[in-house]
Amino acid sequence: MTTPFFQSDSTLIKPYALMDLDDTLFQTQRKIDTWKLPTAEPEHLVCATVNKKGQPLSFMSQRQAAFFNWLLINTDLIVVTARDRSEIKRVKLPFHSWKVLTHGAVILTPEGEMLSDWQQYIYDTLQPMQDKLHQITALINDYSETTGSALNNLVMTLHTDHFCTSSDKSANDTQLTIYLAIKHAQKDHQALADLAKQLPTLIPDFDAHFYVHVNANNLAILPHAVHKRHAVQFLLQYHLDSLRPSFGFGDSLADLPFLQLLDWYGMPNRGQLHEQRYTE
């Protein structure tokens, strides 16, 4: 058997592009200034997200906007983000394919529906964890009140969603807590990093049930079942065409596990993942 040489084909087979959003495709003005992004002069900025009041919050530089436009036209662009179903609505970019949301707890079909077999799995996993998630919140509250002032300014948010447990979307619609997010009101990143190190000693059997993701002023406490990698692996195995190539981009250490499932992956030249790989 003779192996053929490559011949170009004018028929375009779109690859899958699986993309983190915040700090990968766009970022806030504060980070634009900190990173000194090129082509990010005010006249070149494109609004990508708005805040809860509908005011512009995050922006793409001219280069980022060109990159996004190329992705939109030439790939099957799949969102993979920590944003939940409410937060993704504040992203003002046209996404038409699958969406992996809430750190992987939610998968939306191209039609915008929750993927039923995945949400059943997440429901079955999260339902027994509800008491533990609420106990963690109480324990951290107590801990912050009895320790130094650096932890007196924590802002804790329980991220929830509604899960249906049958093919009848009106039946058994249950709200479940998915994970706990913590920010520091004064953006004391070190206080959050120190708290993350204390969690396994503060909370019994913490490592058996949860993992922690820390990136700048964001600390997330998540059940092991909730991970971008798990959701992406499920999509690749059961819903995406295995003959089509895949690539992706992400900026944080939490993105690396899902990126490693793809044929190719990369990162922006700033952010947590770039800094970690560069220093190593």
N, C-alpha and C positions, 0 to 999 in steps of 0.2 A: 504494500500500500504506500502510495506517494503522498506525503503531506503537502497540501497546496500552500503557495505563497499568498500573502495578503493581497486582496484586491479591493479597492474602494467601492463603496455602495452608496448610491445617492438616496436610498431609503433610510430615513432617520429612525433609529431605535432610541427613544429617549431613555437615558439612565434615570435611576432614582437618586434624588439629592435630598438627604435627610439633614435638616438644619436646626441647630439651636438658634434662638432669636436674640435675646438681650445680650449685648456686648459682643455678639458675633456678627449680626447683620445691622444692628443699630445700637445706639447708646445715648445716655443723657448728655446735656451740654457740659455738665461738670466733668464727665469722663472725656469728652472731646477735648476740653481744655487741658486736662491732666495728661492725656496721651499725645497731645499735639498732632491730631490726625490731619493728614494732608487732604486737600480739596474739601475742607470743612469750614470754609469761610461762610459767613451768614448768607450770602447770596447763592451759595451752592447747596445749602442744607435742604433736605427733604424730610418733612414730618412723617414719622413712622408710627408713633403711639401718642395717645392722649391720656391725661389723668382722669380721675373720677368726675371732674368738673368739665371735661371735654376740652381742656387746654393742652396744647402741644407739650409733650414730655420728653420723648426720645426722637433722635434724628439719624438719618443716613447722610454720610458725606457723598460728594459727587461720585467718587469711585465705588462706594458701597451701593448706591442707587443703580449704577451701571451693572455691577455684579448681580444684584437682585433681578434686574430686568433680563439679563442673560439667562439666569437660572429659571425664571418664570417661563421664558419662551422655549428653552432647549431641554428642560428636564421635567420630570414628574416630581414636583417640589413638595416634600413632606415635612411638616413642622414637628419638631421634637423639643418640648419646652417644659419648664417648671410652671408656667402660667396655667391657671385653671380656666374653666369654661367662661367665667365672668371676665377674667383678666384678658383672655385672648380677644374678646370683643373690642378692647381698647387698642388693639393693633390694627392700624388702618392700612394694611397691605392686602392685596388680593391673593389669597391662598385657596386652591380649588381641590386639593387632594386630601390624603389622610392627614390627621393631626393627632400626635401623641402629646397629651396634656398632663398637668399636675404631677410632674416627675414620673410619668408612666402609668398613673392610676387610671387614666381615662384615654380611650382611643375613639376618635370620631371618624366615621366613614367620610368619603368625599361628598356624600349627601348631607353631612352634618349630624348624623345619628350616632348615638353611642353604640359601639360594637358589642352586641349582646353576649357572645361567648366570653369575651374578655371581661366585661363588667360583671358577669356571673362569677368568674374566678376571683376578681377583686372583692366582690361582696363576701364571698365565702371566706376569704382571707382576713378582711378587715373587721367583720362582725365580731369575732372573738377578741379583737384587740381594743375595743372601744373603752372599756374600763381602764386599761393600762394607759391609753393615750391621755385620758382625763386625769389620772393619777399623776402622770408626769408633769402636767401643767401645774397642779397643786404643789407638788414637791419643789418645782423650780421657783414658784412664787414664794414659798416658805424660805427656801435657800437664799433668794435674793434679798429678802427682808432681814435676814440674820447675818449677812456678810457685809463686805465693804460697800461703799457708796457707788463703786463702778457698776454694780449690778442693780442699783436702785432704779435705773431708767430703762428697763427692758420693756419692749413692746411685743407681746405674744399674741399670735393669731392661729386659731385652729382652722385649718382648711377642710372644708366639707364638700360633699356632693350627694346627689340623689341617685340611687341605684335601683333598677327594677330587676326582679329575680325570676321573671317568667317572660314568655313571648308576648304576653298582654302588657303593653306599656303603661296601662293605667292601674295595674295590680302590683301590690307589694312594693310601692315606691318608698324606699327607706333612705333617710339622710344619715350618712355615716361620716365620722371624722376620719380624714386620710392621714394628715400629718400636722405637726406643730412647727410653725415658723416663728423665729425670734429675731428681732432687730434691737439695736441700741439707739435710744432717742438722740444721744449725742455722737453717734457713729464711732463709738469706742470699739474698734475692731479687735483689739487685744483682749478686752473683757469678754467678748463672745468666744474667742479662741480659747481662753482660759476656762470658760464655762464648759465648752465642748470636752475638754480633757477631764473635767470633774464628773461628767454625767455617769460614766460606768461605776464610780464609787458612790454616787449620790442615789442612784436608782437600782434596786435589786434586779439581777438578771438582765440588765440593760442590753448588753451585747448579744444576748440570745434572741432578742426580739427586734432590736432597732439598730440603725446606723445613723451617723451624723454627716451632714454636708455643710461645710463652712466656706463661704466665699465673701470676703470683705464684710459688709454689714448685714449679712444674711446667714442665719444658722437654721438649718432644717433638721428636725428629728423625724425619721421616717421608718415605718416597718420594712423589714427586709424584702417583702414581696413587692413593694412600690419602688420601682427603679426604671429609668429610661431604657436600660439594657433589656430588661425582661419584656417590655412592651414592644420594642423594636424587633427582638428575636421572634416574638409571636407573629408580628406582621410579616417578617421575612419568610417564616416557615409556612404560614397558612394563607396569606392574602396577597403577597407580591409575587411577581413572575421571576422565578429563579434564573432565567436566562438573561434577564436584563441586568446590566452592571449597576453598582450602587457606590455612591461616595457621600461624604458629609463633612460638616465643619462644626466645631464647638469651641468654647473658650474656657470651660471650667474642668476641674478634675472629675466632676460627676458626669461629664459628657464622654470621657475617654472610654468607659466600658461599652457604651452603645456604638461608638465610632469604630471600635475594634472588630465589630461584627461585619463591617462593610468592606468592599473591595479596596477602596482608597479613602483616606481621611486627612484632614488638615485642621489648622487653627489660625486665628488672626495673630498678627505679630505684636500682640499685647494681651493682657489678661492673665488669669490664674494659671491656665494650662501652659501657656507660652513661658511664663516666668518659672514655673516648676521644672519644665523640661530644659530650659536654658541654664538654670542653676545646677542641674544635675550633670 
